[in-house]
Amino acid sequence: MKKVQSKQIRLMTIVGCTFLGLVSCKQAPNAAMQSSSYETMTVATADKELSTSYSATIRGRQDIDIYPQVSGTIVRLCVTEGEAVRQGQLLFIIDQVPYKAALKTAEANVATARASLATAELNYGSQKELYAQKVVSEFSLKTAQNNYLTAKAQLAQAEAQEVNARNNLSYTEVKSPSNGVVGALPYRVGALVSSAMAQPLTTVSDNSTMYVYFSMTENQLLSLTRQYGSMDEALKNMPEVTLTLNDNSVYAEKGKIESISGVIDRQTGTVIARAVFPNESHLLHSGASGSVSIPSVYKDCIVIPQGAAVQMQDKYLVYKVVDGKAASTLVSVAPINNGREFVVMDGLKPGEEIVAKGAGLLREGMQIK
């Protein structure tokens, strides 16, 4: 009998311990939740500069494709690839022999036409005197006059052909239309070229100043217009921009946004903007890529970490700390951000305390402190 009672006592003891263990296990998470703490911050105002980056393409001020205006074989290359050239400098010489011959022929035709005109003029003058003396008929006079006019027109035609031949001869010397740098030279001495060729002889890039093109969305365009009042005022008052090159280095010179297209591309919903950068060091090359950063300065603004906000459609939800608990409030933020912070335009006041991190894990009324 005593043995049975002792077994029952041991069994009750085990069950009791097990029950206490389960209770303690159930209570442990609640205790952990109650002891969870969140990083908070006190809202204050400050000046903040945020930059927005746009992918960009770099072009020379002028990228001029050089095509021949006459047909023939290249007899001389006067430049090398990458060479800096001046406006009017000789680049190529195309075989001039047939064009010199054509010019001589045209000059001879002009001389012949002048002689024919002189003869026709003498004949016409003679016929006028004879007609005045009533020696010849009016028909003879009109015929002489027509021959004179025909010879005059033939001379004009011959002179035009001479001008054309002279121009064609000058086109055999291909010259640079502007200052710049010579691009690739796909055609060498002996190559047959013509004005109908698909690939240019070369490209001369004027890289004294560089144009950097980038795209802005319609919303960004509207934001700029609202910020400055009009697009003209935006172009006048926008701050200088920074260019980051393809190797992530920052170009030493600042640029200025010179123009923004007034037409929105229907397919992409963007507009093309152009910034101008000086290039005295010739570090920038036409065809290169990079990114343009446009700074936006906000005075006496409230800045919060992005981890402190939860997006709710076009607004953001922020949790204030009120009596140690989370109290949600909606705020509006500036459309420009740097990926780390928001500039709060409305919804918060200096001196208020908010949860600075992990807002997405919070619920209304949760204990913060």
C-alpha positions in Angstrom: 0.0 0.0 0.0 2.8 2.4 0.9 4.6 1.5 -2.4 1.5 2.4 -4.4 1.2 5.8 -2.6 4.8 6.6 -3.2 4.5 5.9 -6.9 1.4 8.2 -7.1 3.3 11.0 -5.3 6.3 10.7 -7.8 3.9 10.7 -10.7 2.1 13.9 -9.4 5.5 15.5 -8.9 6.6 14.7 -12.5 3.2 16.0 -13.9 3.5 19.1 -11.8 7.0 19.9 -13.0 6.0 19.3 -16.6 3.1 21.7 -16.2 5.3 24.3 -14.7 7.8 23.8 -17.6 5.0 24.3 -20.1 3.8 27.4 -18.4 7.2 28.9 -18.2 7.8 28.1 -22.0 4.5 29.8 -22.8 5.4 32.9 -20.8 8.9 33.2 -22.2 8.0 34.6 -25.6 5.6 37.1 -24.1 8.3 38.3 -21.7 10.7 38.6 -24.7 8.1 40.7 -26.6 7.6 43.0 -23.7 11.3 43.5 -23.4 11.8 44.3 -27.1 13.1 47.8 -27.7 13.2 50.0 -30.8 15.6 52.6 -31.9 14.0 56.1 -31.6 15.0 59.6 -32.5 13.8 63.1 -31.7 12.7 65.1 -34.7 14.7 68.2 -35.4 15.2 70.6 -38.4 18.3 71.1 -40.4 19.5 72.0 -43.9 19.8 69.0 -46.2 21.1 68.5 -49.7 19.9 65.4 -51.6 21.1 64.3 -55.0 19.3 62.4 -57.6 21.3 60.4 -60.2 20.4 59.8 -63.8 22.1 57.5 -66.3 23.8 59.6 -68.9 25.5 59.5 -72.3 28.4 61.7 -73.2 28.6 63.3 -76.6 31.0 65.9 -78.1 29.6 69.4 -78.7 29.6 68.4 -82.4 30.1 64.8 -83.7 30.4 65.4 -87.4 30.5 62.4 -89.7 32.8 63.1 -92.6 31.6 61.8 -96.0 33.2 62.4 -99.4 31.3 64.6 -101.8 32.9 63.1 -104.9 33.9 59.6 -106.0 37.4 58.3 -106.3 40.3 56.5 -104.6 42.0 57.8 -101.5 45.6 58.8 -102.5 46.6 60.3 -99.1 45.7 60.2 -95.4 46.7 63.4 -93.8 45.7 62.6 -90.1 45.9 59.8 -87.7 43.2 58.4 -85.4 42.8 60.4 -82.2 44.6 63.4 -83.6 43.4 66.9 -82.6 42.6 68.9 -85.7 41.6 72.5 -86.5 38.8 73.8 -88.6 39.8 73.6 -92.3 42.7 71.2 -91.7 43.2 68.6 -94.5 42.1 65.1 -93.6 42.0 63.1 -96.9 43.0 63.6 -100.6 41.0 61.8 -103.2 42.5 61.2 -106.7 42.4 64.6 -108.4 43.4 63.6 -111.9 39.9 63.2 -113.5 38.6 66.3 -111.7 41.5 68.5 -112.9 40.9 67.2 -116.5 37.1 68.0 -116.1 38.0 71.5 -114.9 40.3 72.1 -117.9 37.5 71.0 -120.2 35.1 73.3 -118.5 37.5 76.2 -118.8 37.9 75.5 -122.5 34.1 75.4 -123.0 33.9 78.8 -121.3 36.5 80.2 -123.6 34.7 78.8 -126.7 31.4 80.2 -125.4 32.9 83.6 -124.9 34.2 83.6 -128.4 30.8 82.5 -129.8 29.1 85.3 -127.8 31.5 87.9 -129.2 30.9 86.7 -132.7 27.1 86.7 -132.2 27.3 90.2 -130.6 29.2 91.6 -133.6 26.7 90.0 -136.0 23.8 91.4 -134.1 25.3 94.9 -134.0 25.9 94.7 -137.8 22.4 93.5 -138.5 20.9 96.4 -136.4 22.8 99.0 -138.5 21.8 97.3 -141.8 18.2 97.1 -140.6 18.3 100.8 -139.8 19.4 101.5 -143.4 16.7 99.1 -144.6 19.2 96.8 -146.2 18.1 93.6 -144.3 14.7 92.4 -143.3 13.3 92.4 -139.8 13.6 88.6 -139.9 17.4 88.8 -140.3 17.6 91.2 -137.4 15.6 88.9 -135.1 17.6 85.9 -136.2 20.8 87.7 -135.3 19.3 88.8 -132.0 18.3 85.2 -131.1 21.8 83.9 -132.0 23.2 86.5 -129.7 20.9 85.5 -126.8 21.7 81.9 -127.4 25.4 82.5 -127.3 25.0 84.5 -124.1 23.0 81.6 -122.5 25.6 79.1 -123.6 28.3 81.1 -122.0 26.4 81.2 -118.7 25.9 77.4 -118.9 29.6 76.9 -119.6 30.5 79.1 -116.6 28.2 77.1 -114.4 29.9 73.9 -115.5 33.2 75.5 -114.7 32.1 76.4 -111.2 30.8 72.8 -110.7 34.1 71.3 -112.0 36.1 73.6 -109.7 34.0 72.7 -106.7 34.4 69.0 -107.5 38.1 69.4 -107.6 38.1 71.2 -104.3 36.0 68.3 -102.8 38.9 66.0 -103.5 40.5 67.6 -100.5 38.4 66.6 -97.6 38.8 69.1 -94.7 37.7 69.2 -91.1 34.5 71.3 -90.7 35.4 72.2 -87.1 38.0 71.9 -84.3 38.0 68.5 -82.7 39.4 65.0 -82.5 39.6 62.5 -85.3 37.8 59.2 -84.8 38.4 55.9 -86.4 39.8 55.7 -90.0 38.2 52.7 -91.6 39.4 53.6 -95.1 43.0 53.6 -96.1 45.0 54.7 -99.2 43.7 53.0 -102.3 40.2 52.6 -101.0 37.4 53.6 -103.4 35.0 56.0 -101.8 31.8 57.9 -102.9 29.1 60.1 -101.5 26.7 57.2 -101.4 28.8 55.1 -99.0 27.1 54.0 -95.8 30.1 54.4 -93.4 31.7 57.8 -93.0 35.4 58.4 -93.7 35.8 59.3 -90.1 34.1 61.4 -87.4 35.4 64.7 -86.0 34.3 65.3 -82.5 34.4 68.8 -81.1 35.2 67.9 -77.4 36.2 71.3 -76.1 33.0 71.2 -74.2 30.9 68.0 -73.8 27.2 67.5 -73.9 25.8 65.0 -71.4 22.3 63.7 -72.1 20.0 62.0 -69.6 16.3 61.2 -69.2 13.9 62.6 -66.6 10.5 61.1 -65.8 7.3 63.1 -66.2 6.9 63.3 -62.4 10.4 64.7 -62.0 9.8 67.3 -64.7 6.6 68.3 -62.9 8.4 68.5 -59.6 11.1 70.8 -61.0 8.4 73.0 -62.6 6.5 73.4 -59.4 9.7 74.0 -57.4 11.0 76.8 -59.5 7.7 78.1 -60.9 8.5 77.5 -64.6 10.9 75.5 -66.7 12.7 78.7 -67.8 13.2 79.6 -64.2 14.4 76.1 -63.4 17.1 76.2 -66.1 18.2 79.6 -64.7 18.3 78.7 -61.1 19.1 75.0 -60.9 22.4 74.3 -59.1 25.5 72.9 -60.9 25.4 69.1 -61.5 28.1 66.5 -60.9 29.2 63.8 -63.4 30.2 60.4 -62.3 32.2 58.5 -64.9 32.0 54.8 -65.8 34.7 53.8 -63.3 32.8 55.5 -60.5 35.2 58.4 -60.3 33.7 61.9 -60.0 34.6 64.3 -62.8 36.4 67.3 -61.3 34.5 70.0 -63.2 30.9 70.9 -62.5 28.3 71.1 -65.2 25.2 73.2 -65.9 21.9 71.9 -67.2 21.4 73.8 -70.5 18.1 72.5 -71.9 15.2 70.2 -71.1 13.0 68.9 -73.9 9.5 70.2 -73.9 8.1 67.0 -75.4 7.5 63.8 -73.4 8.3 60.6 -75.2 5.1 58.6 -75.4 6.8 55.2 -75.3 9.1 55.9 -72.3 7.3 58.7 -70.5 10.5 60.7 -70.2 12.1 63.9 -71.5 15.7 64.4 -72.6 17.8 66.9 -70.6 21.2 68.1 -71.6 24.0 69.3 -69.3 27.2 71.0 -70.5 30.6 70.2 -69.0 34.0 71.9 -69.8 36.6 69.5 -71.1 39.9 71.3 -71.0 41.7 68.2 -69.8 40.2 66.1 -72.6 39.3 63.4 -70.1 35.8 63.1 -71.5 35.3 61.3 -74.7 32.3 61.2 -77.1 30.3 58.0 -76.7 31.3 57.4 -73.1 28.6 56.8 -70.4 28.2 57.8 -66.7 25.6 59.3 -64.4 24.6 62.9 -63.7 23.7 63.9 -60.1 21.4 66.8 -59.5 21.5 68.3 -56.0 18.4 69.6 -54.2 18.8 71.8 -51.2 16.1 71.9 -48.5 16.3 74.6 -45.8 15.1 74.0 -42.2 13.6 70.7 -43.1 12.9 67.5 -41.1 14.9 64.5 -42.3 14.2 60.9 -41.2 15.7 57.5 -42.1 13.8 55.5 -44.7 13.6 52.7 -42.2 11.3 54.9 -40.0 8.6 55.0 -42.7 6.2 52.5 -44.3 4.8 53.5 -47.7 1.0 53.8 -47.9 0.1 54.5 -51.5 1.3 58.1 -52.1 2.0 58.8 -48.4 4.2 57.3 -45.7 3.3 56.0 -42.3 5.6 57.0 -39.3 5.2 55.8 -35.7 5.5 58.5 -33.0 6.3 57.4 -29.4 3.4 58.6 -27.2 3.5 57.5 -23.6 5.9 54.8 -24.5 3.7 53.3 -27.2 3.6 53.4 -30.9 1.1 55.9 -32.4 0.9 56.0 -36.2 0.7 59.2 -38.3 0.8 59.9 -42.0 3.5 62.1 -43.4 4.3 63.5 -46.9 7.9 63.4 -48.2 9.8 65.2 -50.9 9.9 63.4 -54.2 13.7 63.4 -54.2 15.6 61.1 -51.9 19.1 59.6 -51.7 17.9 56.0 -51.0 18.7 56.4 -47.3 16.7 59.3 -46.0 13.4 61.2 -46.5 12.7 64.9 -46.3 9.4 65.2 -44.5 7.3 68.0 -45.9 4.3 67.6 -43.6 3.1 65.4 -40.7 5.9 65.8 -38.1 7.0 68.7 -35.8 10.3 69.4 -34.2 10.7 67.8 -30.8 8.5 64.8 -31.5 9.9 61.3 -30.9 9.6 58.7 -33.5 10.7 55.1 -34.1 13.8 55.4 -36.3 14.2 51.8 -37.5 12.0 48.8 -38.1 8.7 50.7 -38.7 7.4 47.9 -40.9 7.4 45.5 -37.9 5.3 47.8 -35.6 1.6 47.9 -34.9 -0.6 50.5 -33.4 -0.2 50.7 -29.6 2.8 48.4 -29.3 5.0 49.1 -26.3 8.2 50.9 -27.4 9.8 51.8 -24.0 
